[in-house]
Amino acid sequence: MNKRGQAGVEQQLWAVIEIVLAVLLVGTLTFMATNPDSFSNINKFYAEEDLSLMTETLLAAPGTIEYNYEIKTMYSVNIKDDAITVTRKDVNIIASYDTYHLIFKKNQGSSQLGVQKSE
């Protein structure tokens, strides 16, 4: 029996397994670092609060205003009367990087704020 040959093959096999695991770990950590929205709800709460403050500011501002607000497609925004809710949709990995725009429009002297979704 050739024990030296068997040890060499085992070491190569373990080296390949370690390399594959290292690539998977680095890939997972890179994905988590570049797209934290897919693992956390913090940005959902931030977007909800930001939209609430922005609509109040736009309504209080004088003149005609048009504002484009960029938001990720993984979030669905519902604006009804005094309530703004942001819900998170389940999307695939590639779609979680896409964005769309909410276009807020207010005419001079108006107390109404129009909202359109633009993809």
MARFI-811288 format. One record per residue: x, y, z of N, C-alpha, C, O in turn; chain; residue in one letter. Coordinates in steps of 0.001 Angstrom, whole numbers, plus 500000, padded with zeros to 6 digits. Layout:
N
<atom n_c1="X" n_c2="Y" n_c3="Z" ca_c1="X" ca_c2="Y" ca_c3="Z" c_c1="X" c_c2="Y" c_c3="Z" o_c1="X" o_c2="Y" o_c3="Z" ch="A" aa="a"/>
...
This chain:
119
<atom n_c1="500831" n_c2="498821" n_c3="500000" ca_c1="500000" ca_c2="500000" ca_c3="500000" c_c1="500879" c_c2="501246" c_c3="500000" o_c1="501945" o_c2="501292" o_c3="500614" ch="A" aa="m"/>
<atom n_c1="500397" n_c2="502228" n_c3="499302" ca_c1="501138" ca_c2="503478" ca_c3="499164" c_c1="500480" c_c2="504529" c_c3="500044" o_c1="499585" o_c2="505244" o_c3="499593" ch="A" aa="n"/>
<atom n_c1="500905" n_c2="504627" n_c3="501271" ca_c1="500291" ca_c2="505566" ca_c3="502208" c_c1="500647" c_c2="507015" c_c3="501881" o_c1="499868" o_c2="507924" o_c3="502167" ch="A" aa="k"/>
<atom n_c1="501792" n_c2="507228" n_c3="501298" ca_c1="502155" ca_c2="508598" ca_c3="500924" c_c1="501215" c_c2="509129" c_c3="499847" o_c1="500808" o_c2="510289" o_c3="499909" ch="A" aa="r"/>
<atom n_c1="500874" n_c2="508329" n_c3="498892" ca_c1="499963" ca_c2="508753" ca_c3="497829" c_c1="498573" c_c2="509042" c_c3="498358" o_c1="497924" o_c2="509987" o_c3="497909" ch="A" aa="g"/>
<atom n_c1="498104" n_c2="508238" n_c3="499309" ca_c1="496785" ca_c2="508457" ca_c3="499880" c_c1="496748" c_c2="509743" c_c3="500694" o_c1="495758" o_c2="510472" o_c3="500645" ch="A" aa="q"/>
<atom n_c1="497786" n_c2="510027" n_c3="501424" ca_c1="497834" ca_c2="511252" ca_c3="502221" c_c1="497830" c_c2="512472" c_c3="501322" o_c1="497201" o_c2="513478" o_c3="501651" ch="A" aa="a"/>
<atom n_c1="498523" n_c2="512403" n_c3="500188" ca_c1="498560" ca_c2="513532" ca_c3="499253" c_c1="497189" c_c2="513828" c_c3="498674" o_c1="496809" o_c2="514992" o_c3="498547" ch="A" aa="g"/>
<atom n_c1="496440" n_c2="512785" n_c3="498320" ca_c1="495092" ca_c2="512959" ca_c3="497769" c_c1="494159" c_c2="513534" c_c3="498826" o_c1="493346" o_c2="514410" o_c3="498532" ch="A" aa="v"/>
<atom n_c1="494277" n_c2="513039" n_c3="500061" ca_c1="493441" ca_c2="513568" ca_c3="501144" c_c1="493713" c_c2="515045" c_c3="501384" o_c1="492780" o_c2="515826" o_c3="501564" ch="A" aa="e"/>
<atom n_c1="494962" n_c2="515426" n_c3="501388" ca_c1="495312" ca_c2="516830" ca_c3="501615" c_c1="494777" c_c2="517712" c_c3="500491" o_c1="494298" o_c2="518818" o_c3="500739" ch="A" aa="q"/>
<atom n_c1="494859" n_c2="517222" n_c3="499259" ca_c1="494323" ca_c2="517992" ca_c3="498139" c_c1="492807" c_c2="518132" c_c3="498246" o_c1="492256" o_c2="519197" o_c3="497968" ch="A" aa="q"/>
<atom n_c1="492146" n_c2="517068" n_c3="498644" ca_c1="490693" ca_c2="517115" ca_c3="498799" c_c1="490295" c_c2="518119" c_c3="499877" o_c1="489373" o_c2="518910" o_c3="499681" ch="A" aa="l"/>
<atom n_c1="490990" n_c2="518090" n_c3="501018" ca_c1="490684" ca_c2="519055" ca_c3="502085" c_c1="490986" c_c2="520486" c_c3="501639" o_c1="490256" o_c2="521408" o_c3="502002" ch="A" aa="w"/>
<atom n_c1="492045" n_c2="520683" n_c3="500861" ca_c1="492373" ca_c2="522024" ca_c3="500357" c_c1="491265" c_c2="522529" c_c3="499440" o_c1="490897" o_c2="523702" o_c3="499518" ch="A" aa="a"/>
<atom n_c1="490725" n_c2="521678" n_c3="498574" ca_c1="489624" ca_c2="522069" ca_c3="497674" c_c1="488378" c_c2="522410" c_c3="498484" o_c1="487713" o_c2="523410" o_c3="498211" ch="A" aa="v"/>
<atom n_c1="488058" n_c2="521584" n_c3="499481" ca_c1="486882" ca_c2="521858" ca_c3="500327" c_c1="487049" c_c2="523187" c_c3="501056" o_c1="486102" o_c2="523970" o_c3="501126" ch="A" aa="i"/>
<atom n_c1="488230" n_c2="523456" n_c3="501597" ca_c1="488471" ca_c2="524725" ca_c3="502293" c_c1="488349" c_c2="525913" c_c3="501347" o_c1="487816" o_c2="526953" o_c3="501734" ch="A" aa="e"/>
<atom n_c1="488827" n_c2="525780" n_c3="500127" ca_c1="488727" ca_c2="526869" ca_c3="499149" c_c1="487265" c_c2="527140" c_c3="498796" o_c1="486847" o_c2="528296" o_c3="498722" ch="A" aa="i"/>
<atom n_c1="486489" n_c2="526080" n_c3="498579" ca_c1="485061" ca_c2="526246" ca_c3="498259" c_c1="484335" c_c2="526917" c_c3="499416" o_c1="483536" o_c2="527826" o_c3="499189" ch="A" aa="v"/>
<atom n_c1="484589" n_c2="526496" n_c3="500639" ca_c1="483948" ca_c2="527117" ca_c3="501800" c_c1="484361" c_c2="528574" c_c3="501959" o_c1="483536" o_c2="529414" o_c3="502320" ch="A" aa="l"/>
<atom n_c1="485628" n_c2="528885" n_c3="501694" ca_c1="486094" ca_c2="530268" ca_c3="501795" c_c1="485414" c_c2="531142" c_c3="500753" o_c1="485036" o_c2="532274" o_c3="501055" ch="A" aa="a"/>
<atom n_c1="485251" n_c2="530643" n_c3="499536" ca_c1="484572" ca_c2="531411" ca_c3="498486" c_c1="483112" c_c2="531644" c_c3="498857" o_c1="482600" o_c2="532748" o_c3="498671" ch="A" aa="v"/>
<atom n_c1="482439" n_c2="530632" n_c3="499375" ca_c1="481044" ca_c2="530790" ca_c3="499807" c_c1="480914" c_c2="531816" c_c3="500932" o_c1="480009" o_c2="532650" o_c3="500917" ch="A" aa="l"/>
<atom n_c1="481815" n_c2="531749" n_c3="501897" ca_c1="481776" ca_c2="532687" ca_c3="503019" c_c1="482021" c_c2="534114" c_c3="502551" o_c1="481300" o_c2="535028" o_c3="502952" ch="A" aa="l"/>
<atom n_c1="483020" n_c2="534317" n_c3="501714" ca_c1="483320" ca_c2="535659" ca_c3="501203" c_c1="482156" c_c2="536181" c_c3="500356" o_c1="481801" o_c2="537356" o_c3="500450" ch="A" aa="v"/>
<atom n_c1="481565" n_c2="535320" n_c3="499535" ca_c1="480413" ca_c2="535724" ca_c3="498721" c_c1="479224" c_c2="536129" c_c3="499571" o_c1="478572" o_c2="537134" o_c3="499287" ch="A" aa="g"/>
<atom n_c1="478935" n_c2="535364" n_c3="500603" ca_c1="477817" ca_c2="535679" ca_c3="501499" c_c1="478051" c_c2="536993" c_c3="502234" o_c1="477152" o_c2="537830" o_c3="502311" ch="A" aa="t"/>
<atom n_c1="479238" n_c2="537176" n_c3="502767" ca_c1="479539" ca_c2="538424" ca_c3="503478" c_c1="479515" c_c2="539634" c_c3="502554" o_c1="479069" o_c2="540709" o_c3="502954" ch="A" aa="l"/>
<atom n_c1="479989" n_c2="539471" n_c3="501324" ca_c1="479945" ca_c2="540571" ca_c3="500349" c_c1="478508" c_c2="540928" c_c3="500017" o_c1="478165" o_c2="542109" o_c3="499953" ch="A" aa="t"/>
<atom n_c1="477660" n_c2="539926" n_c3="499803" ca_c1="476255" ca_c2="540187" ca_c3="499507" c_c1="475573" c_c2="540912" c_c3="500659" o_c1="474818" o_c2="541860" o_c3="500442" ch="A" aa="f"/>
<atom n_c1="475838" n_c2="540467" n_c3="501880" ca_c1="475229" ca_c2="541108" ca_c3="503045" c_c1="475712" c_c2="542552" c_c3="503198" o_c1="474946" o_c2="543416" o_c3="503626" ch="A" aa="m"/>
<atom n_c1="476960" n_c2="542818" n_c3="502858" ca_c1="477504" ca_c2="544167" ca_c3="502989" c_c1="476966" c_c2="545105" c_c3="501912" o_c1="476790" o_c2="546296" o_c3="502170" ch="A" aa="a"/>
<atom n_c1="476703" n_c2="544590" n_c3="500713" ca_c1="476238" ca_c2="545451" ca_c3="499627" c_c1="474729" c_c2="545611" c_c3="499594" o_c1="474237" o_c2="546561" o_c3="498985" ch="A" aa="t"/>
<atom n_c1="473988" n_c2="544733" n_c3="500214" ca_c1="472532" ca_c2="544817" ca_c3="500206" c_c1="471964" c_c2="544510" c_c3="501587" o_c1="471372" o_c2="543450" o_c3="501792" ch="A" aa="n"/>
<atom n_c1="472139" n_c2="545432" n_c3="502536" ca_c1="471667" ca_c2="545153" ca_c3="503892" c_c1="470150" c_c2="545110" c_c3="504014" o_c1="469633" o_c2="544584" o_c3="505000" ch="A" aa="p"/>
<atom n_c1="469418" n_c2="545653" n_c3="503031" ca_c1="467958" ca_c2="545654" ca_c3="503101" c_c1="467375" c_c2="544252" c_c3="503106" o_c1="466302" o_c2="544033" o_c3="503669" ch="A" aa="d"/>
<atom n_c1="468057" n_c2="543305" n_c3="502494" ca_c1="467502" ca_c2="541965" ca_c3="502412" c_c1="467583" c_c2="541225" c_c3="503743" o_c1="466960" o_c2="540173" o_c3="503890" ch="A" aa="s"/>
<atom n_c1="468335" n_c2="541746" n_c3="504721" ca_c1="468479" ca_c2="541079" ca_c3="506016" c_c1="467965" c_c2="541914" c_c3="507188" o_c1="467932" o_c2="541434" o_c3="508321" ch="A" aa="f"/>
<atom n_c1="467566" n_c2="543156" n_c3="506927" ca_c1="467214" ca_c2="544047" ca_c3="508026" c_c1="465975" c_c2="544854" c_c3="507686" o_c1="465702" o_c2="545119" o_c3="506516" ch="A" aa="s"/>
<atom n_c1="465232" n_c2="545240" n_c3="508696" ca_c1="464060" ca_c2="546100" ca_c3="508509" c_c1="464352" c_c2="547554" c_c3="508835" o_c1="463447" o_c2="548387" o_c3="508794" ch="A" aa="n"/>
<atom n_c1="465588" n_c2="547871" n_c3="509156" ca_c1="465927" ca_c2="549240" ca_c3="509551" c_c1="465631" c_c2="550222" c_c3="508438" o_c1="465066" o_c2="551285" o_c3="508695" ch="A" aa="i"/>
<atom n_c1="465997" n_c2="549896" n_c3="507200" ca_c1="465759" ca_c2="550819" ca_c3="506094" c_c1="464275" c_c2="550986" c_c3="505800" o_c1="463863" o_c2="552041" o_c3="505316" ch="A" aa="n"/>
<atom n_c1="463466" n_c2="549974" n_c3="506079" ca_c1="462013" ca_c2="550102" ca_c3="505908" c_c1="461462" c_c2="551146" c_c3="506875" o_c1="460652" o_c2="551988" o_c3="506489" ch="A" aa="k"/>
<atom n_c1="461899" n_c2="551090" n_c3="508124" ca_c1="461444" ca_c2="552068" ca_c3="509110" c_c1="461969" c_c2="553465" c_c3="508776" o_c1="461263" o_c2="554458" o_c3="508949" ch="A" aa="f"/>
<atom n_c1="463210" n_c2="553532" n_c3="508296" ca_c1="463789" ca_c2="554815" ca_c3="507899" c_c1="462996" c_c2="555418" c_c3="506738" o_c1="462694" o_c2="556611" o_c3="506753" ch="A" aa="y"/>
<atom n_c1="462656" n_c2="554605" n_c3="505735" ca_c1="461904" ca_c2="555105" ca_c3="504580" c_c1="460520" c_c2="555584" c_c3="504999" o_c1="460047" o_c2="556608" o_c3="504507" ch="A" aa="a"/>
<atom n_c1="459875" n_c2="554867" n_c3="505890" ca_c1="458550" ca_c2="555264" ca_c3="506364" c_c1="458597" c_c2="556609" c_c3="507086" o_c1="457762" o_c2="557478" o_c3="506836" ch="A" aa="e"/>
<atom n_c1="459564" n_c2="556781" n_c3="507975" ca_c1="459708" ca_c2="558049" ca_c3="508701" c_c1="460119" c_c2="559180" c_c3="507751" o_c1="459628" o_c2="560302" o_c3="507873" ch="A" aa="e"/>
<atom n_c1="461004" n_c2="558890" n_c3="506824" ca_c1="461468" ca_c2="559886" ca_c3="505873" c_c1="460329" c_c2="560370" c_c3="504979" o_c1="460199" o_c2="561569" o_c3="504735" ch="A" aa="d"/>
<atom n_c1="459505" n_c2="559445" n_c3="504490" ca_c1="458364" ca_c2="559827" ca_c3="503663" c_c1="457348" c_c2="560653" c_c3="504445" o_c1="456771" o_c2="561600" o_c3="503911" ch="A" aa="l"/>
<atom n_c1="457134" n_c2="560300" n_c3="505693" ca_c1="456203" ca_c2="561050" ca_c3="506530" c_c1="456669" c_c2="562492" c_c3="506725" o_c1="455892" o_c2="563432" o_c3="506564" ch="A" aa="s"/>
<atom n_c1="457937" n_c2="562653" n_c3="507069" ca_c1="458466" ca_c2="564008" ca_c3="507260" c_c1="458503" c_c2="564794" c_c3="505949" o_c1="458240" o_c2="565997" o_c3="505939" ch="A" aa="l"/>
<atom n_c1="458826" n_c2="564124" n_c3="504853" ca_c1="458914" ca_c2="564808" ca_c3="503570" c_c1="457547" c_c2="565299" c_c3="503096" o_c1="457443" o_c2="566411" o_c3="502577" ch="A" aa="m"/>
<atom n_c1="456490" n_c2="564486" n_c3="503266" ca_c1="455168" ca_c2="564931" ca_c3="502833" c_c1="454691" c_c2="566122" c_c3="503648" o_c1="454066" o_c2="567031" o_c3="503102" ch="A" aa="t"/>
<atom n_c1="454973" n_c2="566132" n_c3="504934" ca_c1="454603" ca_c2="567284" ca_c3="505759" c_c1="455361" c_c2="568531" c_c3="505317" o_c1="454790" o_c2="569621" o_c3="505270" ch="A" aa="e"/>
<atom n_c1="456632" n_c2="568377" n_c3="504996" ca_c1="457446" ca_c2="569511" ca_c3="504555" c_c1="456970" c_c2="570032" c_c3="503205" o_c1="456891" o_c2="571244" o_c3="503001" ch="A" aa="t"/>
<atom n_c1="456650" n_c2="569124" n_c3="502280" ca_c1="456183" ca_c2="569546" ca_c3="500961" c_c1="454843" c_c2="570276" c_c3="501052" o_c1="454612" o_c2="571249" o_c3="500333" ch="A" aa="l"/>
<atom n_c1="453970" n_c2="569812" n_c3="501927" ca_c1="452681" ca_c2="570487" ca_c3="502093" c_c1="452839" c_c2="571878" c_c3="502708" o_c1="452063" o_c2="572780" o_c3="502391" ch="A" aa="l"/>
<atom n_c1="453817" n_c2="572061" n_c3="503567" ca_c1="454027" ca_c2="573347" ca_c3="504224" c_c1="454806" c_c2="574339" c_c3="503357" o_c1="454778" o_c2="575544" o_c3="503608" ch="A" aa="a"/>
<atom n_c1="455496" n_c2="573834" n_c3="502344" ca_c1="456334" ca_c2="574706" ca_c3="501510" c_c1="455476" c_c2="575517" c_c3="500542" o_c1="454483" o_c2="575012" o_c3="500017" ch="A" aa="a"/>
<atom n_c1="455858" n_c2="576772" n_c3="500305" ca_c1="455118" ca_c2="577595" ca_c3="499349" c_c1="455541" c_c2="577277" c_c3="497910" o_c1="456637" o_c2="576765" o_c3="497680" ch="A" aa="p"/>
<atom n_c1="454685" n_c2="577578" n_c3="496962" ca_c1="455035" ca_c2="577426" ca_c3="495553" c_c1="454679" c_c2="576061" c_c3="494991" o_c1="454099" o_c2="575208" o_c3="495664" ch="A" aa="g"/>
<atom n_c1="455052" n_c2="575889" n_c3="493727" ca_c1="454826" ca_c2="574629" ca_c3="493037" c_c1="456058" c_c2="573747" c_c3="493228" o_c1="457192" o_c2="574190" o_c3="493047" ch="A" aa="t"/>
<atom n_c1="455812" n_c2="572495" n_c3="493597" ca_c1="456915" ca_c2="571593" ca_c3="493916" c_c1="456715" c_c2="570256" c_c3="493207" o_c1="455603" o_c2="569731" o_c3="493148" ch="A" aa="i"/>
<atom n_c1="457807" n_c2="569716" n_c3="492672" ca_c1="457822" ca_c2="568356" ca_c3="492155" c_c1="459084" c_c2="567698" c_c3="492693" o_c1="460187" o_c2="568213" o_c3="492506" ch="A" aa="e"/>
<atom n_c1="458921" n_c2="566552" n_c3="493365" ca_c1="460052" ca_c2="565889" ca_c3="494004" c_c1="460051" c_c2="564405" c_c3="493653" o_c1="459026" o_c2="563734" o_c3="493777" ch="A" aa="y"/>
<atom n_c1="461200" n_c2="563895" n_c3="493216" ca_c1="461361" ca_c2="562464" ca_c3="492920" c_c1="462030" c_c2="561782" c_c3="494094" o_c1="463134" o_c2="562156" o_c3="494493" ch="A" aa="n"/>
<atom n_c1="461367" n_c2="560788" n_c3="494647" ca_c1="461904" ca_c2="560035" ca_c3="495774" c_c1="462235" c_c2="558633" c_c3="495286" o_c1="461351" o_c2="557907" o_c3="494832" ch="A" aa="y"/>
<atom n_c1="463506" n_c2="558251" n_c3="495378" ca_c1="463938" ca_c2="556930" ca_c3="494920" c_c1="463842" c_c2="555927" c_c3="496063" o_c1="464288" o_c2="556185" o_c3="497181" ch="A" aa="e"/>
<atom n_c1="463245" n_c2="554769" n_c3="495752" ca_c1="463072" ca_c2="553728" ca_c3="496751" c_c1="463252" c_c2="552362" c_c3="496073" o_c1="462974" o_c2="552217" o_c3="494882" ch="A" aa="i"/>
<atom n_c1="463710" n_c2="551379" n_c3="496821" ca_c1="463938" ca_c2="550052" ca_c3="496250" c_c1="462616" c_c2="549358" c_c3="495948" o_c1="461612" o_c2="549578" o_c3="496626" ch="A" aa="k"/>
<atom n_c1="462635" n_c2="548509" n_c3="494908" ca_c1="461418" ca_c2="547808" ca_c3="494499" c_c1="460956" c_c2="546780" c_c3="495523" o_c1="459820" o_c2="546309" o_c3="495460" ch="A" aa="t"/>
<atom n_c1="461821" n_c2="546431" n_c3="496458" ca_c1="461406" ca_c2="545460" ca_c3="497472" c_c1="460451" c_c2="546092" c_c3="498499" o_c1="459888" o_c2="545391" o_c3="499340" ch="A" aa="m"/>
<atom n_c1="460274" n_c2="547423" n_c3="498425" ca_c1="459362" ca_c2="548106" ca_c3="499339" c_c1="458133" c_c2="548598" c_c3="498586" o_c1="458243" o_c2="549167" o_c3="497500" ch="A" aa="y"/>
<atom n_c1="456983" n_c2="548377" n_c3="499162" ca_c1="455726" ca_c2="548867" ca_c3="498620" c_c1="455233" c_c2="549985" c_c3="499529" o_c1="455154" o_c2="549806" o_c3="500745" ch="A" aa="s"/>
<atom n_c1="454900" n_c2="551143" n_c3="498947" ca_c1="454488" ca_c2="552311" ca_c3="499721" c_c1="452996" c_c2="552546" c_c3="499527" o_c1="452518" o_c2="552616" o_c3="498394" ch="A" aa="v"/>
<atom n_c1="452258" n_c2="552668" n_c3="500627" ca_c1="450833" ca_c2="552992" ca_c3="500602" c_c1="450626" c_c2="554307" c_c3="501343" o_c1="450991" o_c2="554445" o_c3="502511" ch="A" aa="n"/>
<atom n_c1="450031" n_c2="555270" n_c3="500641" ca_c1="449759" ca_c2="556579" ca_c3="501245" c_c1="448252" c_c2="556784" c_c3="501230" o_c1="447643" o_c2="556909" o_c3="500167" ch="A" aa="i"/>
<atom n_c1="447658" n_c2="556818" n_c3="502417" ca_c1="446221" ca_c2="557046" ca_c3="502555" c_c1="445998" c_c2="558108" c_c3="503618" o_c1="446425" o_c2="557951" o_c3="504762" ch="A" aa="k"/>
<atom n_c1="445340" n_c2="559168" n_c3="503246" ca_c1="445011" ca_c2="560271" ca_c3="504140" c_c1="446216" c_c2="560691" c_c3="504980" o_c1="447151" o_c2="561294" o_c3="504452" ch="A" aa="d"/>
<atom n_c1="446211" n_c2="560387" n_c3="506259" ca_c1="447294" ca_c2="560803" ca_c3="507149" c_c1="448298" c_c2="559696" c_c3="507437" o_c1="449224" o_c2="559897" o_c3="508223" ch="A" aa="d"/>
<atom n_c1="448134" n_c2="558534" n_c3="506818" ca_c1="448994" ca_c2="557399" ca_c3="507146" c_c1="449863" c_c2="556995" c_c3="505952" o_c1="449386" o_c2="556889" o_c3="504823" ch="A" aa="a"/>
<atom n_c1="451125" n_c2="556778" n_c3="506229" ca_c1="452060" ca_c2="556259" ca_c3="505232" c_c1="452609" c_c2="554948" c_c3="505778" o_c1="453174" o_c2="554902" o_c3="506870" ch="A" aa="i"/>
<atom n_c1="452433" n_c2="553883" n_c3="504998" ca_c1="452966" ca_c2="552590" ca_c3="505408" c_c1="453896" c_c2="552052" c_c3="504323" o_c1="453602" o_c2="552138" o_c3="503131" ch="A" aa="t"/>
<atom n_c1="455000" n_c2="551509" n_c3="504755" ca_c1="455961" ca_c2="550877" ca_c3="503860" c_c1="456015" c_c2="549406" c_c3="504231" o_c1="456316" o_c2="549058" o_c3="505373" ch="A" aa="v"/>
<atom n_c1="455725" n_c2="548543" n_c3="503268" ca_c1="455785" ca_c2="547106" ca_c3="503505" c_c1="456873" c_c2="546502" c_c3="502633" o_c1="457190" o_c2="547006" o_c3="501555" ch="A" aa="t"/>
<atom n_c1="457424" n_c2="545427" n_c3="503124" ca_c1="458518" ca_c2="544761" ca_c3="502420" c_c1="457983" c_c2="543567" c_c3="501659" o_c1="457291" o_c2="542719" o_c3="502221" ch="A" aa="r"/>
<atom n_c1="458311" n_c2="543504" n_c3="500356" ca_c1="457893" ca_c2="542382" ca_c3="499520" c_c1="459039" c_c2="541384" c_c3="499425" o_c1="460208" o_c2="541754" o_c3="499529" ch="A" aa="k"/>
<atom n_c1="458696" n_c2="540135" n_c3="499229" ca_c1="459720" ca_c2="539122" ca_c3="499009" c_c1="460081" c_c2="539120" c_c3="497532" o_c1="459252" o_c2="538805" o_c3="496678" ch="A" aa="d"/>
<atom n_c1="461324" n_c2="539473" n_c3="497241" ca_c1="461812" ca_c2="539484" ca_c3="495862" c_c1="463105" c_c2="538682" c_c3="495784" o_c1="463727" o_c2="538377" o_c3="496801" ch="A" aa="v"/>
<atom n_c1="463495" n_c2="538350" n_c3="494566" ca_c1="464733" ca_c2="537586" ca_c3="494418" c_c1="465954" c_c2="538494" c_c3="494614" o_c1="465819" o_c2="539708" o_c3="494768" ch="A" aa="n"/>
<atom n_c1="467116" n_c2="537900" n_c3="494605" ca_c1="468350" ca_c2="538628" ca_c3="494925" c_c1="468607" c_c2="539762" c_c3="493938" o_c1="468965" o_c2="540865" o_c3="494350" ch="A" aa="i"/>
<atom n_c1="468434" n_c2="539514" n_c3="492662" ca_c1="468719" ca_c2="540529" ca_c3="491638" c_c1="467714" c_c2="541676" c_c3="491741" o_c1="468103" o_c2="542840" o_c3="491648" ch="A" aa="i"/>
<atom n_c1="466451" n_c2="541373" n_c3="491928" ca_c1="465418" ca_c2="542405" ca_c3="491994" c_c1="465548" c_c2="543273" c_c3="493242" o_c1="465016" o_c2="544383" o_c3="493267" ch="A" aa="a"/>
<atom n_c1="466232" n_c2="542805" n_c3="494262" ca_c1="466364" ca_c2="543602" ca_c3="495479" c_c1="467281" c_c2="544809" c_c3="495283" o_c1="467325" o_c2="545689" o_c3="496142" ch="A" aa="s"/>
<atom n_c1="468012" n_c2="544867" n_c3="494171" ca_c1="468868" ca_c2="546015" ca_c3="493875" c_c1="468155" c_c2="547068" c_c3="493019" o_c1="468641" o_c2="548194" o_c3="492912" ch="A" aa="y"/>
<atom n_c1="467014" n_c2="546727" n_c3="492408" ca_c1="466297" ca_c2="547655" ca_c3="491534" c_c1="465576" c_c2="548721" c_c3="492349" o_c1="465225" o_c2="548508" o_c3="493510" ch="A" aa="d"/>
<atom n_c1="465362" n_c2="549877" n_c3="491715" ca_c1="464666" ca_c2="550978" ca_c3="492378" c_c1="463557" c_c2="551532" c_c3="491478" o_c1="463533" o_c2="551281" o_c3="490273" ch="A" aa="t"/>
<atom n_c1="462662" n_c2="552273" n_c3="492076" ca_c1="461657" ca_c2="553033" ca_c3="491342" c_c1="461519" c_c2="554392" c_c3="492010" o_c1="462089" o_c2="554622" o_c3="493077" ch="A" aa="y"/>
<atom n_c1="460763" n_c2="555294" n_c3="491386" ca_c1="460615" ca_c2="556654" ca_c3="491903" c_c1="459161" c_c2="556916" c_c3="492292" o_c1="458231" o_c2="556523" o_c3="491588" ch="A" aa="h"/>
<atom n_c1="458993" n_c2="557573" n_c3="493403" ca_c1="457711" ca_c2="558158" ca_c3="493767" c_c1="457807" c_c2="559640" c_c3="493434" o_c1="458710" o_c2="560326" o_c3="493912" ch="A" aa="l"/>
<atom n_c1="456893" n_c2="560132" n_c3="492626" ca_c1="456927" ca_c2="561534" ca_c3="492213" c_c1="455836" c_c2="562281" c_c3="492978" o_c1="454644" o_c2="562034" o_c3="492793" ch="A" aa="i"/>
<atom n_c1="456268" n_c2="563196" n_c3="493838" ca_c1="455343" ca_c2="564019" ca_c3="494618" c_c1="455177" c_c2="565358" c_c3="493914" o_c1="456162" o_c2="565999" o_c3="493547" ch="A" aa="f"/>
<atom n_c1="453907" n_c2="565786" n_c3="493724" ca_c1="453628" ca_c2="567061" ca_c3="493075" c_c1="452644" c_c2="567862" c_c3="493919" o_c1="451653" o_c2="567339" o_c3="494428" ch="A" aa="k"/>
<atom n_c1="452955" n_c2="569158" n_c3="494050" ca_c1="452055" ca_c2="570068" ca_c3="494758" c_c1="452030" c_c2="571382" c_c3="493979" o_c1="453076" o_c2="571949" o_c3="493664" ch="A" aa="k"/>
<atom n_c1="450833" n_c2="571852" n_c3="493678" ca_c1="450693" ca_c2="573135" ca_c3="492990" c_c1="450644" c_c2="574270" c_c3="493999" o_c1="450309" o_c2="574068" o_c3="495166" ch="A" aa="n"/>
<atom n_c1="450982" n_c2="575461" n_c3="493535" ca_c1="450993" ca_c2="576621" ca_c3="494415" c_c1="449587" c_c2="576894" c_c3="494953" o_c1="448610" o_c2="576923" o_c3="494205" ch="A" aa="q"/>
<atom n_c1="449516" n_c2="577089" n_c3="496251" ca_c1="448257" ca_c2="577380" ca_c3="496913" c_c1="447416" c_c2="576156" c_c3="497219" o_c1="446348" o_c2="576287" o_c3="497818" ch="A" aa="g"/>
<atom n_c1="447849" n_c2="575000" n_c3="496837" ca_c1="447090" ca_c2="573772" ca_c3="497050" c_c1="447472" c_c2="573148" c_c3="498400" o_c1="448601" o_c2="573279" o_c3="498873" ch="A" aa="s"/>
<atom n_c1="446499" n_c2="572473" n_c3="498993" ca_c1="446784" ca_c2="571736" ca_c3="500231" c_c1="446769" c_c2="570232" c_c3="499973" o_c1="446763" o_c2="569432" o_c3="500909" ch="A" aa="s"/>
<atom n_c1="446762" n_c2="569854" n_c3="498690" ca_c1="446772" ca_c2="568454" ca_c3="498302" c_c1="448118" c_c2="568103" c_c3="497682" o_c1="448724" o_c2="568909" o_c3="496976" ch="A" aa="q"/>
<atom n_c1="448566" n_c2="566899" n_c3="497955" ca_c1="449853" ca_c2="566403" ca_c3="497446" c_c1="449565" c_c2="565204" c_c3="496561" o_c1="449018" o_c2="564200" o_c3="497018" ch="A" aa="l"/>
<atom n_c1="449942" n_c2="565313" n_c3="495274" ca_c1="449743" ca_c2="564202" ca_c3="494347" c_c1="450956" c_c2="563281" c_c3="494346" o_c1="452093" o_c2="563746" o_c3="494416" ch="A" aa="g"/>
<atom n_c1="450714" n_c2="561974" n_c3="494267" ca_c1="451798" ca_c2="560999" ca_c3="494272" c_c1="451618" c_c2="560056" c_c3="493089" o_c1="450535" o_c2="559516" o_c3="492865" ch="A" aa="v"/>
<atom n_c1="452712" n_c2="559865" n_c3="492329" ca_c1="452698" ca_c2="558916" ca_c3="491217" c_c1="453877" c_c2="557971" c_c3="491375" o_c1="454920" o_c2="558338" o_c3="491916" ch="A" aa="q"/>
<atom n_c1="453695" n_c2="556759" n_c3="490900" ca_c1="454782" ca_c2="555779" ca_c3="490901" c_c1="455350" c_c2="555720" c_c3="489488" o_c1="454616" o_c2="555509" o_c3="488522" ch="A" aa="k"/>
<atom n_c1="456652" n_c2="555906" n_c3="489377" ca_c1="457322" ca_c2="555878" ca_c3="488081" c_c1="458417" c_c2="554819" c_c3="488117" o_c1="459305" o_c2="554868" o_c3="488967" ch="A" aa="s"/>
<atom n_c1="458352" n_c2="553867" n_c3="487196" ca_c1="459370" ca_c2="552807" ca_c3="487197" c_c1="460427" c_c2="553061" c_c3="486187" o_c1="461359" o_c2="552267" o_c3="486056" ch="A" aa="e"/>
